Amino acid sequence: MNAKLGAMPRYIEDLNDLGGLSGTDIANIADVSKATVSRWKAGAVRPQPDTQLVLSDLHFIVQRLSEYYGADEIRTWLYARHPQLEGRRAVDLINQNRSEDVLRILDRLDADVYL
């Protein structure tokens, strides 16, 4: 990947490879169109600042999950409802800028309290 394109194309690629997330998944989580994700991946445009925060948090969470799970498992984990999140899905919390709630769960995973 060309370094001149910036971080976002790399983030999108990592979300695909590490997290098993398709362009459609990323679009749904970021609340944009799939075409917009394609433009980000090509480096043609950059996300708005608030969307950059959502994608940055998603990327960080996927990287942390990749220490424990494969891509398909990560995608499933992100979309599943979790008792530790009061029945909510991680993707919804990330979209609502509530990634800290998800990160607390990952801290428990790091402490060998498996989810």
BADREN-54652 format. One record per residue: residue in three letters; x, y, z of N, C-alpha, C in turn. Coordinates in pm, 1 decimal, m for minus. Layout:
! BADREN-54652
ATOM residuo     n.xx     n.yy     n.zz    ca.xx    ca.yy    ca.zz     c.xx     c.yy     c.zz
ATOM     ALA        X        Y        Z        X        Y        Z        X        Y        Z
...
***
This chain:
! BADREN-54652
ATOM residuo     n.xx     n.yy     n.zz    ca.xx    ca.yy    ca.zz     c.xx     c.yy     c.zz
ATOM     MET     85.8   m117.9      0.0      0.0      0.0      0.0     89.6    123.1      0.0
ATOM     ASN     55.1    220.4    m78.9    133.1    342.7    m94.0    122.3    427.8     31.9
ATOM     ALA    235.7    461.0     90.7    237.5    539.2    215.1    181.3    679.2    195.2
ATOM     LYS    186.2    731.0     73.3    135.9    865.5     47.0    m15.0    875.4     62.0
ATOM     LEU    m83.2    762.8     56.6   m228.4    765.2     66.3   m276.5    795.3    207.4
ATOM     GLY   m191.7    775.6    305.3   m229.4    805.9    442.2   m274.6    682.8    518.4
ATOM     ALA   m315.6    708.9    640.8   m349.7    600.7    732.5   m481.8    531.8    697.5
ATOM     MET   m578.5    605.8    646.2   m711.6    547.9    628.6   m713.4    428.3    533.8
ATOM     PRO   m646.5    432.8    419.6   m645.2    311.9    336.0   m583.9    191.4    408.0
ATOM     ARG   m482.0    214.9    488.3   m422.6    104.9    566.4   m521.6     54.7    671.1
ATOM     TYR   m592.2    146.4    735.3   m692.4    106.4    834.2   m798.2     17.8    768.6
ATOM     ILE   m847.7     60.1    653.0   m951.2    m16.2    583.0   m897.5   m155.7    548.1
ATOM     GLU   m775.5   m160.9    499.1   m713.9   m289.6    465.0   m700.3   m378.5    589.3
ATOM     ASP   m655.3   m320.8    700.1   m644.1   m396.9    825.2   m780.7   m446.2    872.7
ATOM     LEU   m881.6   m362.0    861.9  m1015.8   m402.4    904.2  m1064.7   m519.6    819.5
ATOM     ASN  m1030.7   m518.5    690.2  m1064.2   m630.9    602.1   m986.5   m755.7    642.1
ATOM     ASP   m853.6   m742.2    651.5   m766.2   m857.9    672.8   m773.0   m911.6    815.7
ATOM     LEU   m754.6   m824.8    913.6   m750.8   m867.8   1053.9   m889.6   m894.2   1110.7
ATOM     GLY   m983.6   m807.2   1074.3  m1115.5   m813.2   1136.0  m1222.0   m884.0   1056.2
ATOM     GLY  m1190.3   m924.5    932.6  m1289.6   m992.1    850.2  m1405.8   m902.7    811.6
ATOM     LEU  m1384.2   m770.6    818.5  m1491.5   m675.5    789.6  m1489.6   m635.9    642.5
ATOM     SER  m1602.9   m647.8    577.8  m1616.5   m608.0    437.7  m1637.4   m456.8    429.1
ATOM     GLY  m1631.7   m405.0    308.9  m1662.1   m264.0    287.9  m1802.0   m229.1    337.2
ATOM     THR  m1894.9   m320.9    317.5  m2032.2   m299.5    364.1  m2037.3   m294.1    516.3
ATOM     ASP  m1963.0   m384.1    582.5  m1957.0   m381.0    729.5  m1904.2   m246.8    778.2
ATOM     ILE  m1793.5   m202.7    719.3  m1732.2    m76.4    760.1  m1827.3     39.1    734.3
ATOM     ALA  m1895.1     36.5    621.3  m1992.7    141.0    588.6  m2104.5    145.2    692.0
ATOM     ASN  m2154.1     28.4    731.4  m2261.7     23.2    830.6  m2215.6     74.7    965.7
ATOM     ILE  m2096.0     36.1   1006.9  m2045.0     79.1   1136.4  m2020.2    229.9   1138.1
ATOM     ALA  m1966.6    282.8   1027.3  m1934.9    425.8   1019.0  m2054.8    509.7    974.2
ATOM     ASP  m2165.0    442.9    938.5  m2287.2    510.9    894.5  m2264.2    594.9    769.0
ATOM     VAL  m2199.2    532.3    669.0  m2175.1    594.0    539.4  m2208.7    491.9    431.1
ATOM     SER  m2199.1    531.8    305.7  m2225.4    438.5    196.7  m2102.8    351.7    169.2
ATOM     LYS  m2126.8    237.6    105.6  m2015.9    149.6     67.6  m1924.1    220.6    m31.8
ATOM     ALA  m1981.5    303.7   m119.2  m1900.4    379.6   m215.5  m1804.5    474.3   m143.4
ATOM     THR  m1848.8    531.1    m33.6  m1762.2    620.3     44.1  m1643.8    543.2     99.7
ATOM     VAL  m1668.7    422.0    150.2  m1559.8    338.3    202.1  m1462.0    306.3     89.0
ATOM     SER  m1512.3    279.6    m29.3  m1425.5    252.6   m144.8  m1337.5    372.7   m176.6
ATOM     ARG  m1393.8    491.3   m166.8  m1314.2    613.3   m191.9  m1208.4    632.6    m83.7
ATOM     TRP  m1241.6    601.3     40.9  m1141.5    608.6    148.2  m1028.8    510.3    121.6
ATOM     LYS  m1066.7    388.2     83.4   m967.2    283.2     59.5   m874.0    321.0    m55.4
ATOM     ALA   m928.6    389.3   m155.8   m847.8    432.6   m270.2   m765.6    556.9   m238.0
ATOM     GLY   m793.8    620.0   m123.9   m723.2    741.6    m86.8   m774.7    864.4   m159.5
ATOM     ALA   m892.3    851.4   m223.7   m948.6    962.5   m300.4  m1003.9   1072.3   m210.4
ATOM     VAL  m1057.1   1033.2    m96.4  m1111.0   1129.0      1.5  m1078.1   1078.7    141.1
ATOM     ARG  m1089.4   1168.1    235.7  m1069.7   1131.9    376.0  m1202.3   1143.2    449.2
ATOM     PRO  m1219.2   1060.6    551.5  m1342.6   1070.8    630.1  m1348.0   1202.9    707.0
ATOM     GLN  m1468.7   1240.9    742.9  m1488.1   1356.5    829.5  m1424.0   1325.6    965.3
ATOM     PRO  m1385.2   1428.9   1040.2  m1316.3   1405.3   1168.4  m1391.6   1312.8   1264.2
ATOM     ASP  m1523.0   1328.0   1278.1  m1596.0   1240.7   1370.1  m1595.9   1096.0   1321.6
ATOM     THR  m1601.1   1077.2   1190.3  m1595.2    942.6   1133.3  m1454.5    885.1   1146.8
ATOM     GLN  m1352.9    970.0   1136.6  m1216.0    923.7   1157.6  m1199.3    866.6   1298.3
ATOM     LEU  m1263.2    929.7   1396.2  m1256.1    879.2   1533.6  m1320.9    741.4   1545.6
ATOM     VAL  m1436.4    724.3   1483.0  m1504.4    594.7   1485.7  m1415.2    488.5   1421.6
ATOM     LEU  m1358.2    519.9   1304.5  m1273.6    422.9   1234.1  m1144.6    394.5   1309.5
ATOM     SER  m1090.3    495.7   1371.7   m969.5    477.1   1451.2   m997.1    385.2   1570.0
ATOM     ASP  m1108.4    407.5   1638.0  m1146.4    320.9   1750.2  m1171.7    178.6   1701.8
ATOM     LEU  m1243.2    164.1   1591.1  m1270.7     32.0   1535.1  m1139.3    m39.3   1503.3
ATOM     HIS  m1046.4     32.1   1441.1   m916.8    m25.8   1405.8   m842.4    m71.4   1531.7
ATOM     PHE   m840.9     11.9   1633.9   m772.3    m22.0   1758.9   m834.4   m146.0   1823.3
ATOM     ILE   m965.4   m151.9   1825.5  m1036.1   m265.0   1884.8  m1009.2   m392.7   1805.3
ATOM     VAL  m1012.0   m383.2   1674.1   m983.0   m500.4   1590.1   m840.1   m548.7   1613.4
ATOM     GLN   m745.6   m456.1   1623.7   m607.3   m496.2   1651.4   m597.4   m569.4   1785.1
ATOM     ARG   m664.4   m518.7   1884.9   m660.9   m585.2   2016.7   m724.9   m722.7   2009.4
ATOM     LEU   m836.8   m733.7   1941.1   m904.2   m863.7   1929.1   m819.9   m963.0   1849.6
ATOM     SER   m738.6   m913.9   1756.3   m657.4  m1003.2   1672.3   m550.4  m1076.6   1753.4
ATOM     GLU   m524.6  m1030.5   1874.5   m431.4  m1100.8   1962.0   m490.8  m1232.2   2013.4
ATOM     TYR   m624.0  m1245.2   2004.3   m693.3  m1361.4   2058.4   m772.4  m1440.2   1954.6
ATOM     TYR   m819.1  m1371.2   1850.0   m912.9  m1432.6   1756.5   m867.7  m1413.5   1611.9
ATOM     GLY   m920.5  m1501.2   1524.8   m902.1  m1486.5   1381.6  m1004.7  m1390.0   1325.1
ATOM     ALA   m990.4  m1357.9   1197.3  m1075.3  m1256.8   1133.3  m1224.2  m1289.0   1143.4
ATOM     ASP  m1263.4  m1413.4   1113.7  m1405.7  m1448.6   1120.0  m1460.1  m1437.3   1261.8
ATOM     GLU  m1378.4  m1478.9   1359.8  m1420.2  m1469.5   1499.5  m1433.1  m1323.6   1543.4
ATOM     ILE  m1343.6  m1238.4   1495.4  m1350.2  m1095.8   1531.3  m1478.5  m1034.7   1478.3
ATOM     ARG  m1509.6  m1063.8   1351.5  m1632.1  m1008.6   1293.0  m1753.3  m1054.3   1374.3
ATOM     THR  m1757.3  m1182.3   1407.8  m1868.0  m1235.4   1487.4  m1873.0  m1167.9   1624.2
ATOM     TRP  m1757.3  m1151.9   1688.3  m1751.0  m1088.5   1820.5  m1805.6   m946.6   1814.5
ATOM     LEU  m1768.0   m872.4   1712.7  m1813.1   m733.2   1700.4  m1964.2   m722.3   1682.2
ATOM     TYR  m2023.6   m818.7   1611.3  m2166.1   m812.8   1580.9  m2253.9   m883.1   1684.4
ATOM     ALA  m2193.3   m962.5   1771.1  m2271.8  m1036.7   1870.3  m2316.4   m945.4   1984.3
ATOM     ARG  m2428.5   m981.7   2044.2  m2472.1   m914.0   2166.5  m2394.2   m974.3   2282.6
ATOM     HIS  m2347.5   m888.0   2373.2  m2263.9   m933.8   2483.5  m2329.2   m904.1   2617.8
ATOM     PRO  m2335.8  m1004.5   2704.9  m2389.0   m979.4   2839.3  m2309.1   m870.5   2911.2
ATOM     GLN  m2177.4   m867.0   2888.3  m2092.6   m767.8   2954.1  m2120.2   m625.8   2903.5
ATOM     LEU  m2189.0   m615.8   2790.8  m2226.9   m485.4   2735.3  m2378.2   m463.4   2748.1
ATOM     GLU  m2437.1   m531.1   2845.8  m2581.2   m520.4   2872.8  m2663.8   m556.8   2750.3
ATOM     GLY  m2616.6   m659.7   2678.0  m2689.6   m708.7   2561.5  m2669.1   m627.5   2435.3
ATOM     ARG  m2581.5   m530.0   2440.4  m2556.7   m448.3   2321.3  m2445.8   m510.5   2237.5
ATOM     ARG  m2436.6   m463.5   2112.4  m2333.3   m509.3   2019.6  m2218.3   m409.1   2018.5
ATOM     ALA  m2096.9   m460.3   2008.9  m1978.7   m373.7   2007.3  m1984.1   m275.4   1890.4
ATOM     VAL  m2029.1   m320.3   1773.2  m2033.1   m229.8   1657.4  m2122.8   m109.3   1682.5
ATOM     ASP  m2232.4   m130.8   1751.9  m2323.2    m19.0   1780.9  m2259.0     80.8   1876.9
ATOM     LEU  m2190.6     29.0   1978.5  m2124.4    117.9   2074.4  m2011.6    196.6   2007.9
ATOM     ILE  m1935.6    130.7   1920.3  m1828.9    200.6   1848.7  m1888.8    312.2   1763.9
ATOM     ASN  m1997.0    283.4   1694.9  m2064.3    383.8   1611.7  m2114.2    501.8   1694.2
ATOM     GLN  m2151.7    477.0   1818.3  m2205.4    581.4   1906.9  m2095.5    650.7   1987.6
ATOM     ASN  m1970.0    632.6   1946.2  m1855.4    691.0   2016.6  m1849.5    646.5   2162.1
ATOM     ARG  m1885.0    519.7   2184.5  m1879.3    461.8   2319.4  m1780.0    345.6   2321.9
ATOM     SER  m1670.1    363.5   2251.7  m1568.4    258.4   2242.8  m1508.2    223.7   2377.5
ATOM     GLU  m1508.5    318.0   2470.7  m1453.7    291.3   2604.0  m1524.9    172.8   2670.1
ATOM     ASP  m1655.5    159.0   2645.4  m1729.9     45.5   2700.6  m1674.6    m86.2   2646.6
ATOM     VAL  m1644.8    m87.2   2517.3  m1589.9   m206.7   2453.1  m1448.1   m232.3   2503.6
ATOM     LEU  m1370.6   m126.7   2516.8  m1232.0   m141.6   2562.1  m1224.3   m198.2   2703.6
ATOM     ARG  m1320.6   m165.8   2787.3  m1323.1   m223.7   2922.9  m1338.8   m375.7   2916.2
ATOM     ILE  m1419.5   m421.4   2822.1  m1437.4   m566.0   2803.1  m1306.1   m627.9   2755.2
ATOM     LEU  m1236.4   m560.3   2666.0  m1109.0   m611.9   2616.2  m1003.0   m613.0   2726.0
ATOM     ASP  m1010.6   m517.8   2817.0   m918.9   m519.9   2930.7   m940.5   m646.0   3015.1
ATOM     ARG  m1065.6   m687.9   3027.8  m1094.5   m812.0   3099.8  m1038.1   m931.6   3024.3
ATOM     LEU  m1046.7   m927.9   2891.7   m990.5  m1034.5   2809.3   m839.5  m1041.2   2830.1
ATOM     ASP   m775.6   m925.1   2836.4   m632.3   m919.9   2861.8   m598.0   m978.5   2998.3
ATOM     ALA   m691.0   m966.7   3092.7   m667.9  m1017.9   3227.6   m709.1  m1165.1   3239.7
ATOM     ASP   m725.2  m1232.7   3125.3   m760.5  m1374.3   3117.9   m900.4  m1406.0   3167.3
ATOM     VAL   m990.7  m1311.4   3157.5  m1131.7  m1336.8   3184.4  m1196.2  m1348.8   3046.3
ATOM     TYR  m1204.2  m1469.0   2994.5  m1244.1  m1491.0   2854.9  m1391.4  m1462.8   2832.4
ATOM     LEU  m1419.2  m1410.5   2712.7  m1554.6  m1371.7   2676.9  m1610.1  m1463.2   2569.5
***
